Amino acid sequence: MSVQAIAWAFEQTVRGGAKLVLLALANRADYENSCFPSIARLTKEAGISRRSVAYALRELVKLGLVSRERRRRSGGTQTSNLYLLHIV
């Protein structure tokens, strides 16, 4: 957990589900402001639907607050994405 990341997330001017998802990401951020929670984890922690989480993530990326890197296991199957918070 990064207190700096959480404080930054609270300062951002995003609404509704996007704010909840941003706070969930910030709560899981490491010292490099990155994390890799699953969509299921974000759904549970933000208390919103999968569809709302997906929409919120797209909005956060579009706003430039978060970047997303798709990750793959060595066998080629997808695993959780890596999220980087753009804390200034």
N, C-alpha and C positions, 0 to 999 in steps of 0.2 A: 504494500500500500504506500502511496506517495501522497503525503499531506499537501505538498506543493501542487501536484496534479489535481487533487480534489478542489483546492482553493481556486485554481485556474478554471476548472470546469464550471464552478459556481458563477464565475465572472462572465462567462460567455452568454451572448444574447441569442440563444436558441430556445425554442418552445417545446412544451409537451414531451412526447416520447424521445425526441432527439436529446433533450437535456438529461432525461433519465438514463439513456444509453451512454451518453458522454460521462456522466457521473459513475456508471458501472465500469466503464473502461478506465477511468481515472483511479478508481478504487483498486483496480488490479494492476496498475502501471508499476513498473520497476524503476530503478534509478536512471534508466535510459528513456523513460516515458513510453515504454512499449509493453504490450501484453498480448495474449493470444487466447482469450476466452472463446468458447463455442457459442453458436447462436442460441443453443438451449440454455446455456449459463446466463447469457445476457437477457434472454426472455424471462428467466426466473428472477434475476436480480433487479431488473427494471420493472417487472410486474406488468409487462405488456405482451401482446401477441407476437409470434414469429414474423408475421407480415409487417407489423409496426416496427420491430427491431430492424428488419431489412430496409425498410423505408428510411428509418432514422440514420442508419449507417450510410446509405447513399447520400442523404442530406449533409451529414457531417463531412464526408469526403468532398462533396461539391463545394462546401463552404471553406474548405482548406483547413479545417480544425484537426482532421484525422487523415492518415493515409493507411491504405490496406494492401497487404502483400499476401497473395495466395500461397499457401504452403502445401507441399506434397511429401508423402512418405517415400522411402526408398523404393517401394513397390509401385509407385505411381498414383496411389489413391490419395484423395484429398484429405487433409487434416484441418484443424482450425486455422483461420487466418491470423496473421500477425498485424496488429494495429499499432501505429505510432501516433502519439499525441503531439501536435505541433505547438508546444508551449513556448511562448515568447517571454 
